Amino acid sequence: MKAKVKTLAIIGGGAGGLFAAALLVDCQSLIVTILEKTSRTGRKILMSGNGRCNLSNTLADASRYDNGAFAAAVLANLGPAETLSTFASFGLETRTEGERVYPYGETAASVLDVLRNKLTYSVIEEKCNFNCVDIRKTGDGFVVKSEDGAELTFDYAILACGSGASVKDYDALGLAKKCGLGIVKPNPVLVPLRTVNNIKQLAGLRAEARVSLYAEGKLIETRDGEVQFRDGAISGIVIFELSHTLITRVGHFRQIKLVMDFYKEKTDTELDEMLTARQRRGVEPKDLLTGVFNRKLAEYIVKDAAGNGELIRRIKRNEFIITDTLGFSEAQASSGGVSLAGIDPDTCQTPVDGLYCIGEMLDVAGTCGGFNLQFAWSSAYAAARSLRGRTEA
Ligand SMILES: Cc1cc2nc3c(=O)[nH]c(=O)nc-3n(C[C@H](O)[C@H](O)[C@H](O)COP(=O)(O)OP(=O)(O)OC[C@H]3O[C@@H](n4cnc5c(N)ncnc54)[C@H](O)[C@@H]3O)c2cc1C
């Protein structure tokens, strides 16, 4: 006898929700509805990678995530290679720069376009402006309620509401709580860090540096990369990566500092020789670093420096006291979220039968470089495969 067709609500039409729906377009045993809070789906995909969408990373493994073992188990079913071949089957051409994968056309819109095209000629319904505020388990199904009082019933549900990073009025973790799921306190990660140093004169500057994160005098991590200065805050990929470490591994802001080496290729002795040679040529103190660094940085370093020792310290060991992040409004991801307790990484089903949770809503945060989108695709695949299996059986 043919099995009865079942209904599925995908709550949240972002990266994970759209990918899960795209994987289910040909599933005859499920009628899928995407319920999206805002007026259009896939907004964060468009924001990602500065509009280029760094959609995956060929080196995605446990080491790139907090709760890495869980992330790796999810990725084991659909890793970067399988993700790219799935996207290729949707029509997306990609290019790989180092380990980072982008759409070939370097525009995030192509990722969203192929997902949308996949859904266009399907029976999958998209309900935008459906702010889901309640979800209740009833017998063998779910009643889902919108902010304006509409109630819909489904056999299965996927929570795919993302995180509060760069989102106004995020409250989706309350939905998970209503279903009895545990919540790990969310914190912004991949986010600029606030400093008490007066760096107004550096605002707008981008500089290469070797940056070391210290907590209570202990070295935590060192990374090389571009740093971007703002009035009162420091940003850039290297800082985003260190913010992830700071939040997930250190977890407090007591005696936190970033120590920057702006000339890692030269030792203290070599710098001393360089400065001494310039002084012998009669170069004025204020011009000692002219031609070495960007003018803003050179002026910041030489200002009121008393002697070569002080100059060298400022070049090689410039300290920035960090007191906080700039918060969710400026973050690219969130740590914390729906607790992984009882969630099966092979299916992303929660302890509530028929209720799945995917993407950034889960307590998994990757570092910079395409890892968060990769986790959204992989977890969406796990849920879609499980739902297909249980309804087609
Ligand atoms: C500026 C920026 C740049 C980024 N760049 C990259 C990058 O280059 N590479 C990378 O890997 N990651 C990047 N990320 C992170 C990445 O975008 C997210 O990790 C990814 O989108 C998570 O997918 P998701 O499906 O879990 O959530 P989302 O894509 O955020 O989708 C969640 C959806 O759920 C909807 N929703 C929320 N609450 C409700 C509700 N109550 N009812 C109904 N719908 C709801 C939201 O409106 C949204 O559409 C970036 C993030 C930001 C903010």
The ligand as an SDF file (V2000), in Angstrom:
LIG
                    3D

 53 58  0  0  0  0  0  0  0  0999 V2000
   27.6840   39.7630    7.1500 C   0  0  0  0  0  0  0  0  0  0  0  0
   27.7850   38.2570    7.1620 C   0  0  0  0  0  0  0  0  0  0  0  0
   28.6830   37.6310    6.2970 C   0  0  0  0  0  0  0  0  0  0  0  0
   28.8190   36.2170    6.3140 C   0  0  0  0  0  0  0  0  0  0  0  0
   29.6800   35.6420    5.4400 N   0  0  0  0  0  0  0  0  0  0  0  0
   29.8070   34.2850    5.4550 C   0  0  0  0  0  0  0  0  0  0  0  0
   30.6390   33.6290    4.5140 C   0  0  0  0  0  0  0  0  0  0  0  0
   31.1880   34.2500    3.5860 O   0  0  0  0  0  0  0  0  0  0  0  0
   30.7960   32.2720    4.6250 N   0  0  0  0  0  0  0  0  0  0  0  0
   30.1430   31.5460    5.5970 C   0  0  0  0  0  0  0  0  0  0  0  0
   30.3190   30.3320    5.6590 O   0  0  0  0  0  0  0  0  0  0  0  0
   29.3100   32.1430    6.4640 N   0  0  0  0  0  0  0  0  0  0  0  0
   29.1150   33.4780    6.4010 C   0  0  0  0  0  0  0  0  0  0  0  0
   28.2450   34.0670    7.2680 N   0  0  0  0  0  0  0  0  0  0  0  0
   27.4650   33.2020    8.1800 C   0  0  0  0  0  0  0  0  0  0  0  0
   26.3310   32.4970    7.3900 C   0  0  0  0  0  0  0  0  0  0  0  0
   25.6370   33.4640    6.6220 O   0  0  0  0  0  0  0  0  0  0  0  0
   25.3670   31.7940    8.3390 C   0  0  0  0  0  0  0  0  0  0  0  0
   26.1010   30.9180    9.1720 O   0  0  0  0  0  0  0  0  0  0  0  0
   24.3320   31.0010    7.5610 C   0  0  0  0  0  0  0  0  0  0  0  0
   23.5190   31.8680    6.7990 O   0  0  0  0  0  0  0  0  0  0  0  0
   23.4680   30.2090    8.5320 C   0  0  0  0  0  0  0  0  0  0  0  0
   22.4460   29.5720    7.8160 O   0  0  0  0  0  0  0  0  0  0  0  0
   21.0650   29.2700    8.5490 P   0  0  0  0  0  0  0  0  0  0  0  0
   20.1640   28.6630    7.5340 O   0  0  0  0  0  0  0  0  0  0  0  0
   21.3090   28.5380    9.7910 O   0  0  0  0  0  0  0  0  0  0  0  0
   20.5180   30.7120    8.9770 O   0  0  0  0  0  0  0  0  0  0  0  0
   20.1300   31.9480    8.0660 P   0  0  0  0  0  0  0  0  0  0  0  0
   20.7420   31.8600    6.7340 O   0  0  0  0  0  0  0  0  0  0  0  0
   20.3900   33.1420    8.9060 O   0  0  0  0  0  0  0  0  0  0  0  0
   18.5690   31.7680    7.8700 O   0  0  0  0  0  0  0  0  0  0  0  0
   17.6510   31.8050    8.9510 C   0  0  0  0  0  0  0  0  0  0  0  0
   16.3140   32.2680    8.4180 C   0  0  0  0  0  0  0  0  0  0  0  0
   15.3190   32.0640    9.4250 O   0  0  0  0  0  0  0  0  0  0  0  0
   14.4640   33.1910    9.4420 C   0  0  0  0  0  0  0  0  0  0  0  0
   13.8340   33.2550   10.7740 N   0  0  0  0  0  0  0  0  0  0  0  0
   14.3840   33.6240   11.9470 C   0  0  0  0  0  0  0  0  0  0  0  0
   13.4660   33.5410   12.9320 N   0  0  0  0  0  0  0  0  0  0  0  0
   12.3210   33.1030   12.3730 C   0  0  0  0  0  0  0  0  0  0  0  0
   11.0040   32.8320   12.8750 C   0  0  0  0  0  0  0  0  0  0  0  0
   10.7020   33.0010   14.1680 N   0  0  0  0  0  0  0  0  0  0  0  0
   10.0360   32.4280   11.9990 N   0  0  0  0  0  0  0  0  0  0  0  0
   10.3200   32.2390   10.6650 C   0  0  0  0  0  0  0  0  0  0  0  0
   11.5490   32.5000   10.1460 N   0  0  0  0  0  0  0  0  0  0  0  0
   12.5370   32.9130   10.9870 C   0  0  0  0  0  0  0  0  0  0  0  0
   15.4010   34.3540    9.1570 C   0  0  0  0  0  0  0  0  0  0  0  0
   14.7070   35.4920    8.7060 O   0  0  0  0  0  0  0  0  0  0  0  0
   16.3060   33.7430    8.0670 C   0  0  0  0  0  0  0  0  0  0  0  0
   15.7790   33.9400    6.7860 O   0  0  0  0  0  0  0  0  0  0  0  0
   28.0600   35.4510    7.2410 C   0  0  0  0  0  0  0  0  0  0  0  0
   27.1380   36.0880    8.0850 C   0  0  0  0  0  0  0  0  0  0  0  0
   27.0020   37.4710    8.0460 C   0  0  0  0  0  0  0  0  0  0  0  0
   25.9940   38.1390    8.9640 C   0  0  0  0  0  0  0  0  0  0  0  0
  1  2  1  0
  2  3  1  0
  2 52  2  0
  3  4  2  0
  4  5  1  0
  4 50  1  0
  5  6  2  0
  6  7  1  0
  6 13  1  0
  7  8  2  0
  7  9  1  0
  9 10  1  0
 10 11  2  0
 10 12  1  0
 12 13  2  0
 13 14  1  0
 14 15  1  0
 14 50  1  0
 15 16  1  0
 16 17  1  0
 16 18  1  0
 18 19  1  0
 18 20  1  0
 20 21  1  0
 20 22  1  0
 22 23  1  0
 23 24  1  0
 24 25  2  0
 24 26  1  0
 24 27  1  0
 27 28  1  0
 28 29  2  0
 28 30  1  0
 28 31  1  0
 31 32  1  0
 32 33  1  0
 33 34  1  0
 33 48  1  0
 34 35  1  0
 35 36  1  0
 35 46  1  0
 36 37  1  0
 36 45  1  0
 37 38  2  0
 38 39  1  0
 39 40  1  0
 39 45  2  0
 40 41  1  0
 40 42  2  0
 42 43  1  0
 43 44  2  0
 44 45  1  0
 46 47  1  0
 46 48  1  0
 48 49  1  0
 50 51  2  0
 51 52  1  0
 52 53  1  0
M  END
$$$$
